Amino acid sequence: MTTPFPFVAGQVLTAAQLNDIQNLPISDKTASYTLVVADVYKRTIMNNASATTITVNNSIFTVGDVIQVANKGAGACTITAGAGVTINTSGSLALAQYGGGYLLALSASTFTFFNLGGGSVYGTATGGSSSSITVGGINYTLLTFTSTGLLTVTKTGLFDFCAVGGGGGSMYIGSTYAGGGGGAGQVSMGQIYLDADQTITIGAGGSAFSLELFTQGGNTTIGATSPFNPAGIGNISGTQNSNGGSAFIGGGSGGGNGKTMGSITGSTLTGFKGGNSTTTTNGGGGGGQSGAGGNGATTAGGTGGTGFDRSAFISGAASLIAVGGGGGGSVTAGAAATGGVAGSTTGTGNNGAANTGCGGGAVNGAYSSGGNGGSGICYIRFKV
C-alpha cells in the first residue's frame, strides 16, 4: 500500500496507511527531468542508458523539503542546479547506475545533496600515449595527447582532464627596440562525462613572424562543442604599450589581467598579465599561468611569469608548464622562469618547448626574429 501523500484537511487515515507512512510512490523517468513541487511526495528514479540530468529550479521547494532521487539506468544521471540555485555536497552530483540520495532544501535556492552511494563512476578510453599512474593513493590510467587525435570511449562515464593551450609568440621589432615575452597558454582542469568518442585538438604555439606582429597560441579542445571544449585558450603574446609605441609589454597568459587585445579581455580568460617596459631598451616578461611577467628595467628585460605544476595531475616530480617567456633587453635578457625560456639581447628569440604551452622569449632590436610559443598538450585520466 502507498500512503496517500499529500494529506488533505479532514482526511482520515487507516491503520494500514499509518503503518505504511514511509512508502512513497515511485516516479519513473526515462529522459532528463526538472523537479516539481509534487516530487516531495515521490521517489524520482531515472532509467536511461544514456547520460541524463535531474534539474532543481529556484523557488520550487521550501525550507525542510526532502526530495529523494535515484538512478537505475546505465547512463550517469547528474543532479543539476537551475538558474540561481546552489547545490552543495560532500560526494558527487553524478549518480552511477543504482546510485541515489536525497536533496534537503535549506532555502528556496540552496540545497544539500546527501549521496547515499553509487556516485561518480569513471569510464574507460584509449588514445594518445597510455601510462599507469598513482595520485593520492588512487590508481589511474593516463592518456597523453601531444598532437591532435581521437579519444575512443570504450565505457561511458566520467573522465578527469587537464588541457593546456598553445603559448603566445613573443614580439620583436626593428632598430634597438626590445620586444615583450609571449604569454603562456591557459590551463583548464576539470571532470566531464563522455558517452561518445571525442577529437582532442592540440593548440599550436603562436609565432613571432614579422615587424611588430605576433600571434596568440591555438586552442586545445576536447570535442567540438560545449561542454566538451573546456580547454586551454592559447594566449596573448607581447603587445604595444600605450606610450607612443616606444616600449613594449609582455603578453598575458590567456588574457589574464593584461591589456585588452581585440576581443580578448582579462575578465574572460585565466592567467596573469605580462610585465611592463619602461623604455625602448627593455621588454616586459610574458605572463604565466600562475604568476605575472616581470617588468623591464633600464636595459634589462623582465622575467617570464611562473608556470603551472602538472605533477598533481600526472604524478611524479614537480614539472612546470604554461610559463611566460622572458622579455628582450639591450644589455641583459629577461630571465627564464622555471620550465620556460629566457629573452635575448641579439639574434633570434628563444622558442617555447613543444607541448608545454610556454610563451616565446623575446629579443632586442635589429629586426631580429622573436621566439615562438610552445604547442599545447592534453591529459585525460580515469580510475582503474
Secondary structure, DSSP 8 states (H G I E B T S, - for coil): ----SS--TT----HHHHHTTT---EEEESS-EE--GGGGGSEEEE--SS-EEEEE-TTSS-TT-EEEEEE-SSS-EEEEE-TT-EEE-SS-SEE-TTEEEEEEESSSSEEEEEE-S----B-EEE-SEEEEEEETTEEEEEEEESSSEEEEEEE-EEEEEEEE---------STT-B--------EEEEEEEESS-EEEE--------BTTB-------EESSSTTS----------EE-SSTTS-EE---GGGTTS--BTTB-TTTS-S------SSTTBB-----SSS-----BTTB-------EETHHHH-SS--EES------BSSB-----TTS----SSS------TTTT------BSTT---------EEEEEEE-
